[in-house]
Amino acid sequence: MSGQTEFTGAILDAAQAVPEGLIDPQGRSAGRRFNVYRNNVAVSLTDALGTAFPVEKKLIGAQNFDALAGYSCANIPPPRP
């Protein structure tokens, strides 16, 4: 698996480990920083889906929509940035 593929997979799936080789400025594992980045990506993708499908979000409620968006982002990632 390439580094980019591993990184993308780990960004979209919180169950995956932080990719090897990611370090912070002090040379330590960047696990906490990576988790913040992972969360920001998930929130932005969820927001993008909410913007694209406002009626669906209103019909099923924000909490249900966010859960479905999280599933969608992890299992059917966007094909491009």
N, C-alpha and C positions, 0 to 999 in steps of 0.2 A: 504494500500500500504506500502511495506517495505521501510525502509530508503534508502537502496541501489537502489531499483527500482525507487524511487522518485528522487534520485540523478542522476541516469543514464538518466532518462527521461528529467530532467531539463538541463543536459549537452547537450543533443542532440536537444533540442527544446528551442530556445531563447524566445519563447512566454510564457514559463512556468516561474513561480516565483522561486526565489532562495529558495532551501529547508530550512525549519525551522531548527534552531539549529546550523547553520553554523556561526561561529563568528571568528573575527580576534583576534590577541593577546591582544588587549585592551578590548575585550568583546563586541565589536560592531558587527553589522551584516556584514557578509563578502561578501556583494553583489558585490562590485567592484572587489574584488579578484576572486570571482566565475565567473564573466563575463570575466575576463582575461583568466581564466582556460577554460571556455566554448569556447572562441575564439581559443585558442591554440588547443583544440581537433578538432574543425571544420577545421582549417587549416591543421592539420596533416592528417585527414581523406581525405580531398580534395587532398592533395599531394599524398597520397597513391593511390587513384583512378587514378590520373594523371600518376603515375608511372606504374600502372597496365594496363592502356588503353591509351598509348601515341598516337596511330594512330587516335582514336576517338577524342582525345583532339585537335589534329592538324586539323582534318577535320571540326569540328564545331567551332573551335576557343577557346582560353583560357577562355574568359569571359563567353561564353555560357556553356562550360564544367564546370566551377566553379559553375555556377548557378544550373546546373543539379546535380552536386555532392552535393551541399548543400541540395537540395531537397531529394536526395537519402539518405544522412546521417541522416536527420531528420525523414524520413518516412520508411526507410528500413535499420535500424542500423546494423552494423556488429554483427554477432552472438557471436563473441569472441574478446578478446582484440587484 
